[in-house]
């Protein structure tokens, strides 16, 4: 069951990345919507990781 969940998550990530590339090249409207959602989720994850590292006493790693 866990392998199935990981496979679905991996498929969503790969599909999101494909939509980002496709939208950059002028893809259909739905691909641009999926690309925006993918980039927004990526930004949320990035901010969450920064908050988590700051909460543990670590500083900014210079990104």
PyMOL Python script that loads the backbone (N, CA, C, O; Angstrom):
from pymol import cmd

cmd.read_pdbstr("""\
ATOM      1  N   UNK A   1       0.828  -1.199   0.000  1.00  0.00           N
ATOM      2  CA  UNK A   1       0.000   0.000   0.000  1.00  0.00           C
ATOM      3  C   UNK A   1       0.869   1.259   0.000  1.00  0.00           C
ATOM      4  O   UNK A   1       0.586   2.213  -0.724  1.00  0.00           O
ATOM      5  N   UNK A   2       1.922   1.257   0.810  1.00  0.00           N
ATOM      6  CA  UNK A   2       2.814   2.411   0.869  1.00  0.00           C
ATOM      7  C   UNK A   2       3.516   2.627  -0.470  1.00  0.00           C
ATOM      8  O   UNK A   2       3.740   3.766  -0.881  1.00  0.00           O
ATOM      9  N   UNK A   3       3.860   1.539  -1.143  1.00  0.00           N
ATOM     10  CA  UNK A   3       4.514   1.653  -2.446  1.00  0.00           C
ATOM     11  C   UNK A   3       3.561   2.295  -3.452  1.00  0.00           C
ATOM     12  O   UNK A   3       3.987   3.106  -4.274  1.00  0.00           O
ATOM     13  N   UNK A   4       2.298   1.947  -3.395  1.00  0.00           N
ATOM     14  CA  UNK A   4       1.305   2.530  -4.286  1.00  0.00           C
ATOM     15  C   UNK A   4       1.174   4.033  -4.047  1.00  0.00           C
ATOM     16  O   UNK A   4       1.109   4.810  -4.999  1.00  0.00           O
ATOM     17  N   UNK A   5       1.137   4.438  -2.794  1.00  0.00           N
ATOM     18  CA  UNK A   5       1.039   5.859  -2.457  1.00  0.00           C
ATOM     19  C   UNK A   5       2.275   6.608  -2.954  1.00  0.00           C
ATOM     20  O   UNK A   5       2.155   7.693  -3.523  1.00  0.00           O
ATOM     21  N   UNK A   6       3.451   6.039  -2.745  1.00  0.00           N
ATOM     22  CA  UNK A   6       4.678   6.669  -3.227  1.00  0.00           C
ATOM     23  C   UNK A   6       4.690   6.770  -4.749  1.00  0.00           C
ATOM     24  O   UNK A   6       5.155   7.767  -5.302  1.00  0.00           O
ATOM     25  N   UNK A   7       4.187   5.752  -5.420  1.00  0.00           N
ATOM     26  CA  UNK A   7       4.111   5.775  -6.875  1.00  0.00           C
ATOM     27  C   UNK A   7       3.181   6.881  -7.358  1.00  0.00           C
ATOM     28  O   UNK A   7       3.498   7.576  -8.323  1.00  0.00           O
ATOM     29  N   UNK A   8       2.047   7.049  -6.704  1.00  0.00           N
ATOM     30  CA  UNK A   8       1.098   8.101  -7.081  1.00  0.00           C
ATOM     31  C   UNK A   8       1.719   9.479  -6.857  1.00  0.00           C
ATOM     32  O   UNK A   8       1.587  10.361  -7.706  1.00  0.00           O
ATOM     33  N   UNK A   9       2.386   9.670  -5.734  1.00  0.00           N
ATOM     34  CA  UNK A   9       3.035  10.949  -5.453  1.00  0.00           C
ATOM     35  C   UNK A   9       4.117  11.230  -6.498  1.00  0.00           C
ATOM     36  O   UNK A   9       4.228  12.353  -6.990  1.00  0.00           O
ATOM     37  N   UNK A  10       4.900  10.230  -6.831  1.00  0.00           N
ATOM     38  CA  UNK A  10       5.937  10.392  -7.845  1.00  0.00           C
ATOM     39  C   UNK A  10       5.325  10.746  -9.202  1.00  0.00           C
ATOM     40  O   UNK A  10       5.852  11.604  -9.910  1.00  0.00           O
ATOM     41  N   UNK A  11       4.234  10.103  -9.564  1.00  0.00           N
ATOM     42  CA  UNK A  11       3.566  10.401 -10.827  1.00  0.00           C
ATOM     43  C   UNK A  11       3.040  11.837 -10.844  1.00  0.00           C
ATOM     44  O   UNK A  11       3.118  12.510 -11.872  1.00  0.00           O
ATOM     45  N   UNK A  12       2.507  12.310  -9.723  1.00  0.00           N
ATOM     46  CA  UNK A  12       2.030  13.697  -9.650  1.00  0.00           C
ATOM     47  C   UNK A  12       3.176  14.690  -9.782  1.00  0.00           C
ATOM     48  O   UNK A  12       3.038  15.713 -10.453  1.00  0.00           O
ATOM     49  N   UNK A  13       4.298  14.397  -9.150  1.00  0.00           N
ATOM     50  CA  UNK A  13       5.455  15.289  -9.234  1.00  0.00           C
ATOM     51  C   UNK A  13       5.988  15.341 -10.661  1.00  0.00           C
ATOM     52  O   UNK A  13       6.246  16.422 -11.190  1.00  0.00           O
ATOM     53  N   UNK A  14       6.151  14.194 -11.275  1.00  0.00           N
ATOM     54  CA  UNK A  14       6.653  14.153 -12.651  1.00  0.00           C
ATOM     55  C   UNK A  14       5.669  14.845 -13.593  1.00  0.00           C
ATOM     56  O   UNK A  14       6.078  15.610 -14.466  1.00  0.00           O
ATOM     57  N   UNK A  15       4.392  14.583 -13.422  1.00  0.00           N
ATOM     58  CA  UNK A  15       3.387  15.240 -14.256  1.00  0.00           C
ATOM     59  C   UNK A  15       3.396  16.752 -14.085  1.00  0.00           C
ATOM     60  O   UNK A  15       3.238  17.491 -15.057  1.00  0.00           O
ATOM     61  N   UNK A  16       3.580  17.213 -12.856  1.00  0.00           N
ATOM     62  CA  UNK A  16       3.669  18.651 -12.603  1.00  0.00           C
ATOM     63  C   UNK A  16       4.875  19.267 -13.276  1.00  0.00           C
ATOM     64  O   UNK A  16       4.783  20.352 -13.852  1.00  0.00           O
ATOM     65  N   UNK A  17       5.999  18.589 -13.209  1.00  0.00           N
ATOM     66  CA  UNK A  17       7.215  19.097 -13.870  1.00  0.00           C
ATOM     67  C   UNK A  17       7.046  19.146 -15.388  1.00  0.00           C
ATOM     68  O   UNK A  17       7.494  20.090 -16.039  1.00  0.00           O
ATOM     69  N   UNK A  18       6.405  18.139 -15.938  1.00  0.00           N
ATOM     70  CA  UNK A  18       6.149  18.128 -17.383  1.00  0.00           C
ATOM     71  C   UNK A  18       5.254  19.299 -17.761  1.00  0.00           C
ATOM     72  O   UNK A  18       5.471  19.944 -18.787  1.00  0.00           O
ATOM     73  N   UNK A  19       4.256  19.575 -16.943  1.00  0.00           N
ATOM     74  CA  UNK A  19       3.359  20.698 -17.234  1.00  0.00           C
ATOM     75  C   UNK A  19       4.082  22.039 -17.129  1.00  0.00           C
ATOM     76  O   UNK A  19       3.787  22.956 -17.895  1.00  0.00           O
ATOM     77  N   UNK A  20       5.020  22.166 -16.199  1.00  0.00           N
ATOM     78  CA  UNK A  20       5.790  23.404 -16.087  1.00  0.00           C
ATOM     79  C   UNK A  20       6.580  23.637 -17.371  1.00  0.00           C
ATOM     80  O   UNK A  20       6.576  24.744 -17.911  1.00  0.00           O
ATOM     81  N   UNK A  21       7.247  22.615 -17.854  1.00  0.00           N
ATOM     82  CA  UNK A  21       8.029  22.745 -19.094  1.00  0.00           C
ATOM     83  C   UNK A  21       7.115  23.027 -20.273  1.00  0.00           C
ATOM     84  O   UNK A  21       7.414  23.890 -21.098  1.00  0.00           O
ATOM     85  N   UNK A  22       6.009  22.310 -20.359  1.00  0.00           N
ATOM     86  CA  UNK A  22       5.079  22.469 -21.469  1.00  0.00           C
ATOM     87  C   UNK A  22       4.467  23.875 -21.466  1.00  0.00           C
ATOM     88  O   UNK A  22       4.344  24.508 -22.515  1.00  0.00           O
ATOM     89  N   UNK A  23       4.082  24.358 -20.273  1.00  0.00           N
ATOM     90  CA  UNK A  23       3.491  25.691 -20.179  1.00  0.00           C
ATOM     91  C   UNK A  23       4.510  26.762 -20.560  1.00  0.00           C
ATOM     92  O   UNK A  23       4.147  27.775 -21.157  1.00  0.00           O
ATOM     93  N   UNK A  24       5.771  26.547 -20.224  1.00  0.00           N
ATOM     94  CA  UNK A  24       6.816  27.501 -20.592  1.00  0.00           C
ATOM     95  C   UNK A  24       6.948  27.601 -22.110  1.00  0.00           C
ATOM     96  O   UNK A  24       7.324  28.648 -22.638  1.00  0.00           O
ATOM     97  N   UNK A  25       6.643  26.531 -22.794  1.00  0.00           N
ATOM     98  CA  UNK A  25       6.736  26.512 -24.258  1.00  0.00           C
ATOM     99  C   UNK A  25       5.412  26.871 -24.924  1.00  0.00           C
ATOM    100  O   UNK A  25       5.269  26.728 -26.139  1.00  0.00           O
ATOM    101  N   UNK A  26       4.438  27.338 -24.133  1.00  0.00           N
ATOM    102  CA  UNK A  26       3.178  27.796 -24.712  1.00  0.00           C
ATOM    103  C   UNK A  26       2.111  26.729 -24.808  1.00  0.00           C
ATOM    104  O   UNK A  26       1.350  26.699 -25.776  1.00  0.00           O
ATOM    105  N   UNK A  27       2.042  25.864 -23.834  1.00  0.00           N
ATOM    106  CA  UNK A  27       1.058  24.792 -23.851  1.00  0.00           C
ATOM    107  C   UNK A  27      -0.360  25.291 -23.636  1.00  0.00           C
ATOM    108  O   UNK A  27      -0.594  26.495 -23.536  1.00  0.00           O
ATOM    109  N   UNK A  28      -1.303  24.363 -23.564  1.00  0.00           N
ATOM    110  CA  UNK A  28      -2.714  24.738 -23.372  1.00  0.00           C
ATOM    111  C   UNK A  28      -2.959  25.342 -21.987  1.00  0.00           C
ATOM    112  O   UNK A  28      -2.119  25.264 -21.091  1.00  0.00           O
ATOM    113  N   UNK A  29      -4.124  25.936 -21.852  1.00  0.00           N
ATOM    114  CA  UNK A  29      -4.455  26.636 -20.611  1.00  0.00           C
ATOM    115  C   UNK A  29      -4.391  25.713 -19.392  1.00  0.00           C
ATOM    116  O   UNK A  29      -3.887  26.114 -18.343  1.00  0.00           O
ATOM    117  N   UNK A  30      -4.898  24.483 -19.519  1.00  0.00           N
ATOM    118  CA  UNK A  30      -4.897  23.583 -18.362  1.00  0.00           C
ATOM    119  C   UNK A  30      -3.480  23.252 -17.924  1.00  0.00           C
ATOM    120  O   UNK A  30      -3.229  23.068 -16.733  1.00  0.00           O
ATOM    121  N   UNK A  31      -2.553  23.174 -18.868  1.00  0.00           N
ATOM    122  CA  UNK A  31      -1.160  22.897 -18.502  1.00  0.00           C
ATOM    123  C   UNK A  31      -0.562  24.079 -17.748  1.00  0.00           C
ATOM    124  O   UNK A  31       0.241  23.897 -16.833  1.00  0.00           O
ATOM    125  N   UNK A  32      -0.956  25.288 -18.134  1.00  0.00           N
ATOM    126  CA  UNK A  32      -0.470  26.478 -17.424  1.00  0.00           C
ATOM    127  C   UNK A  32      -1.026  26.542 -16.013  1.00  0.00           C
ATOM    128  O   UNK A  32      -0.335  26.966 -15.087  1.00  0.00           O
ATOM    129  N   UNK A  33      -2.287  26.118 -15.846  1.00  0.00           N
ATOM    130  CA  UNK A  33      -2.887  26.089 -14.507  1.00  0.00           C
ATOM    131  C   UNK A  33      -2.166  25.070 -13.630  1.00  0.00           C
ATOM    132  O   UNK A  33      -1.827  25.363 -12.483  1.00  0.00           O
ATOM    133  N   UNK A  34      -1.933  23.882 -14.166  1.00  0.00           N
ATOM    134  CA  UNK A  34      -1.226  22.843 -13.408  1.00  0.00           C
ATOM    135  C   UNK A  34       0.194  23.301 -13.092  1.00  0.00           C
ATOM    136  O   UNK A  34       0.703  23.030 -12.005  1.00  0.00           O
ATOM    137  N   UNK A  35       0.835  23.988 -14.026  1.00  0.00           N
ATOM    138  CA  UNK A  35       2.190  24.488 -13.792  1.00  0.00           C
ATOM    139  C   UNK A  35       2.199  25.507 -12.659  1.00  0.00           C
ATOM    140  O   UNK A  35       3.074  25.468 -11.794  1.00  0.00           O
ATOM    141  N   UNK A  36       1.226  26.420 -12.662  1.00  0.00           N
ATOM    142  CA  UNK A  36       1.157  27.408 -11.571  1.00  0.00           C
ATOM    143  C   UNK A  36       0.938  26.732 -10.221  1.00  0.00           C
ATOM    144  O   UNK A  36       1.544  27.119  -9.222  1.00  0.00           O
ATOM    145  N   UNK A  37       0.068  25.719 -10.193  1.00  0.00           N
ATOM    146  CA  UNK A  37      -0.173  24.997  -8.942  1.00  0.00           C
ATOM    147  C   UNK A  37       1.091  24.265  -8.488  1.00  0.00           C
ATOM    148  O   UNK A  37       1.413  24.253  -7.300  1.00  0.00           O
ATOM    149  N   UNK A  38       1.802  23.659  -9.433  1.00  0.00           N
ATOM    150  CA  UNK A  38       3.027  22.941  -9.106  1.00  0.00           C
ATOM    151  C   UNK A  38       4.066  23.885  -8.529  1.00  0.00           C
ATOM    152  O   UNK A  38       4.702  23.570  -7.523  1.00  0.00           O
ATOM    153  N   UNK A  39       4.242  25.036  -9.154  1.00  0.00           N
ATOM    154  CA  UNK A  39       5.218  26.003  -8.663  1.00  0.00           C
ATOM    155  C   UNK A  39       4.813  26.559  -7.294  1.00  0.00           C
ATOM    156  O   UNK A  39       5.673  26.802  -6.447  1.00  0.00           O
ATOM    157  N   UNK A  40       3.520  26.758  -7.075  1.00  0.00           N
ATOM    158  CA  UNK A  40       3.054  27.256  -5.778  1.00  0.00           C
ATOM    159  C   UNK A  40       3.299  26.231  -4.676  1.00  0.00           C
ATOM    160  O   UNK A  40       3.730  26.589  -3.580  1.00  0.00           O
ATOM    161  N   UNK A  41       3.027  24.966  -4.960  1.00  0.00           N
ATOM    162  CA  UNK A  41       3.279  23.917  -3.959  1.00  0.00           C
ATOM    163  C   UNK A  41       4.772  23.813  -3.671  1.00  0.00           C
ATOM    164  O   UNK A  41       5.176  23.635  -2.522  1.00  0.00           O
ATOM    165  N   UNK A  42       5.587  23.923  -4.713  1.00  0.00           N
ATOM    166  CA  UNK A  42       7.034  23.897  -4.515  1.00  0.00           C
ATOM    167  C   UNK A  42       7.507  25.035  -3.634  1.00  0.00           C
ATOM    168  O   UNK A  42       8.375  24.845  -2.783  1.00  0.00           O
ATOM    169  N   UNK A  43       6.944  26.216  -3.831  1.00  0.00           N
ATOM    170  CA  UNK A  43       7.310  27.369  -3.003  1.00  0.00           C
ATOM    171  C   UNK A  43       6.871  27.155  -1.555  1.00  0.00           C
ATOM    172  O   UNK A  43       7.603  27.501  -0.628  1.00  0.00           O
ATOM    173  N   UNK A  44       5.685  26.588  -1.356  1.00  0.00           N
ATOM    174  CA  UNK A  44       5.228  26.301   0.011  1.00  0.00           C
ATOM    175  C   UNK A  44       6.153  25.305   0.713  1.00  0.00           C
ATOM    176  O   UNK A  44       6.478  25.473   1.889  1.00  0.00           O
ATOM    177  N   UNK A  45       6.568  24.282  -0.004  1.00  0.00           N
ATOM    178  CA  UNK A  45       7.484  23.295   0.575  1.00  0.00           C
ATOM    179  C   UNK A  45       8.814  23.949   0.914  1.00  0.00           C
ATOM    180  O   UNK A  45       9.383  23.685   1.973  1.00  0.00           O
ATOM    181  N   UNK A  46       9.316  24.802   0.022  1.00  0.00           N
ATOM    182  CA  UNK A  46      10.587  25.490   0.251  1.00  0.00           C
ATOM    183  C   UNK A  46      10.507  26.371   1.498  1.00  0.00           C
ATOM    184  O   UNK A  46      11.416  26.360   2.328  1.00  0.00           O
ATOM    185  N   UNK A  47       9.418  27.136   1.629  1.00  0.00           N
ATOM    186  CA  UNK A  47       9.262  28.003   2.803  1.00  0.00           C
ATOM    187  C   UNK A  47       9.123  27.175   4.075  1.00  0.00           C
ATOM    188  O   UNK A  47       9.652  27.550   5.121  1.00  0.00           O
ATOM    189  N   UNK A  48       8.421  26.061   3.990  1.00  0.00           N
ATOM    190  CA  UNK A  48       8.267  25.190   5.149  1.00  0.00           C
ATOM    191  C   UNK A  48       9.613  24.643   5.601  1.00  0.00           C
ATOM    192  O   UNK A  48       9.879  24.569   6.801  1.00  0.00           O
ATOM    193  N   UNK A  49      10.458  24.263   4.661  1.00  0.00           N
ATOM    194  CA  UNK A  49      11.786  23.753   4.996  1.00  0.00           C
ATOM    195  C   UNK A  49      12.636  24.838   5.639  1.00  0.00           C
ATOM    196  O   UNK A  49      13.373  24.561   6.585  1.00  0.00           O
ATOM    197  N   UNK A  50      12.549  26.075   5.140  1.00  0.00           N
ATOM    198  CA  UNK A  50      13.320  27.169   5.730  1.00  0.00           C
ATOM    199  C   UNK A  50      12.864  27.432   7.157  1.00  0.00           C
ATOM    200  O   UNK A  50      13.689  27.615   8.053  1.00  0.00           O
ATOM    201  N   UNK A  51      11.546  27.452   7.372  1.00  0.00           N
ATOM    202  CA  UNK A  51      11.032  27.670   8.731  1.00  0.00           C
ATOM    203  C   UNK A  51      11.477  26.558   9.670  1.00  0.00           C
ATOM    204  O   UNK A  51      11.836  26.807  10.822  1.00  0.00           O
ATOM    205  N   UNK A  52      11.451  25.340   9.169  1.00  0.00           N
ATOM    206  CA  UNK A  52      11.842  24.203   9.991  1.00  0.00           C
ATOM    207  C   UNK A  52      13.310  24.302  10.372  1.00  0.00           C
ATOM    208  O   UNK A  52      13.666  24.038  11.520  1.00  0.00           O
ATOM    209  N   UNK A  53      14.170  24.679   9.427  1.00  0.00           N
ATOM    210  CA  UNK A  53      15.597  24.775   9.729  1.00  0.00           C
ATOM    211  C   UNK A  53      15.870  25.952  10.650  1.00  0.00           C
ATOM    212  O   UNK A  53      16.752  25.869  11.505  1.00  0.00           O
ATOM    213  N   UNK A  54      15.133  27.048  10.496  1.00  0.00           N
ATOM    214  CA  UNK A  54      15.311  28.182  11.402  1.00  0.00           C
ATOM    215  C   UNK A  54      14.815  27.845  12.801  1.00  0.00           C
ATOM    216  O   UNK A  54      15.386  28.310  13.787  1.00  0.00           O
ATOM    217  N   UNK A  55      13.775  27.053  12.899  1.00  0.00           N
ATOM    218  CA  UNK A  55      13.232  26.662  14.198  1.00  0.00           C
ATOM    219  C   UNK A  55      14.167  25.775  14.985  1.00  0.00           C
ATOM    220  O   UNK A  55      14.096  25.742  16.213  1.00  0.00           O
ATOM    221  N   UNK A  56      15.044  25.053  14.305  1.00  0.00           N
ATOM    222  CA  UNK A  56      15.994  24.171  14.986  1.00  0.00           C
ATOM    223  C   UNK A  56      17.283  24.884  15.355  1.00  0.00           C
ATOM    224  O   UNK A  56      18.218  24.266  15.864  1.00  0.00           O
ATOM    225  N   UNK A  57      17.331  26.191  15.096  1.00  0.00           N
ATOM    226  CA  UNK A  57      18.521  26.936  15.449  1.00  0.00           C
ATOM    227  C   UNK A  57      19.504  27.072  14.312  1.00  0.00           C
ATOM    228  O   UNK A  57      20.551  27.698  14.477  1.00  0.00           O
ATOM    229  N   UNK A  58      19.194  26.498  13.153  1.00  0.00           N
ATOM    230  CA  UNK A  58      20.081  26.630  12.001  1.00  0.00           C
ATOM    231  C   UNK A  58      19.837  27.952  11.317  1.00  0.00           C
ATOM    232  O   UNK A  58      18.742  28.506  11.416  1.00  0.00           O
ATOM    233  N   UNK A  59      20.819  28.463  10.633  1.00  0.00           N
ATOM    234  CA  UNK A  59      20.675  29.721   9.917  1.00  0.00           C
ATOM    235  C   UNK A  59      20.336  29.467   8.467  1.00  0.00           C
ATOM    236  O   UNK A  59      20.129  28.331   8.040  1.00  0.00           O
ATOM    237  N   UNK A  60      20.285  30.543   7.728  1.00  0.00           N
ATOM    238  CA  UNK A  60      20.052  30.435   6.293  1.00  0.00           C
ATOM    239  C   UNK A  60      21.280  29.833   5.658  1.00  0.00           C
ATOM    240  O   UNK A  60      22.403  30.215   5.986  1.00  0.00           O
ATOM    241  N   UNK A  61      21.076  28.886   4.742  1.00  0.00           N
ATOM    242  CA  UNK A  61      22.211  28.188   4.161  1.00  0.00           C
ATOM    243  C   UNK A  61      22.779  28.912   2.942  1.00  0.00           C
ATOM    244  O   UNK A  61      23.582  28.335   2.208  1.00  0.00           O
ATOM    245  N   UNK A  62      22.385  30.141   2.715  1.00  0.00           N
ATOM    246  CA  UNK A  62      22.970  30.940   1.662  1.00  0.00           C
ATOM    247  C   UNK A  62      22.338  30.773   0.304  1.00  0.00           C
ATOM    248  O   UNK A  62      22.954  31.135  -0.698  1.00  0.00           O
ATOM    249  N   UNK A  63      21.125  30.236   0.225  1.00  0.00           N
ATOM    250  CA  UNK A  63      20.436  30.087  -1.059  1.00  0.00           C
ATOM    251  C   UNK A  63      20.087  31.405  -1.654  1.00  0.00           C
ATOM    252  O   UNK A  63      19.503  31.458  -2.736  1.00  0.00           O
TER     253      UNK A  63
END
""", "prot")
cmd.dss("prot")
cmd.show_as("cartoon", "prot")
cmd.util.cbc("prot")
cmd.orient("prot")
